[in-house]
Amino acid sequence: MQTLPKQRRYETLSYLPPLTDEQIKRQIQYILDQGYIPAIEFNESAEPTECYWTLWKLPLFGANSTQEVLREVQECRSTNRDSYVRVVGFDNIKQCQILSFIVHKP
């Protein structure tokens, strides 16, 4: 058994290597398939004490395709290069965040 090196972990899927665009696309497809509403958030710090992230535009209520969401992810990444960027899935029935994962680290 091997112990992972001590390293800062963030959000869901943080023990995996950085996700490729294709893997991000599959996660976004899962969000859409579940009927969740995707949103993109960014923050300069990913410290646990920072519980409020800035929302990139409005949640993508009418998003039908992964390309639409991935385009917004790319735009947020390029605009906020020195920030952490994450994708969030909101459940409009439970009215809460169901999942989130980091898609960009500075």
Secondary structure, DSSP 4 states (H G I P E B T S, - for coil): --PPPP----SBTTTSPPPPHHHHHHHHHHHHHTTPEEEEEEES---TT----EEESS--TT--SHHHHHHHHHHHHHH-TTSEEEEEEEETTTTEEEEEEEEE--
